[in-house]
Amino acid sequence: MPKMKTHRGTAKRVRVTGSGKLMRAKAYRSHILTKKTQKRKRNMRHETVIAKSDEKVLKRSLGLR
């Protein structure tokens, strides 16, 4: 059986932590920033953990178990 290929689009968007959790960047940070508060924009800089329900599909597309 051939090796699983990594889905490159997913690999560029998702990071795996040492404990195996998946991290992603927050959305709504690209444009129309004038109406968003400074606090809201600052909080969008940080990564967040991917939802448990999405983990199985994303790990498969990354070639993980």
Secondary structure as GFF3:
##gff-version 3
##sequence-region A 1 65
A	DSSP	alpha_helix	8	13	.	.	.	ID=ss1
A	DSSP	beta_strand	14	16	.	.	.	ID=ss2
A	DSSP	beta_strand	22	24	.	.	.	ID=ss3
A	DSSP	alpha_helix	38	43	.	.	.	ID=ss4
A	DSSP	beta_strand	48	49	.	.	.	ID=ss5
A	DSSP	alpha_helix	52	61	.	.	.	ID=ss6
###
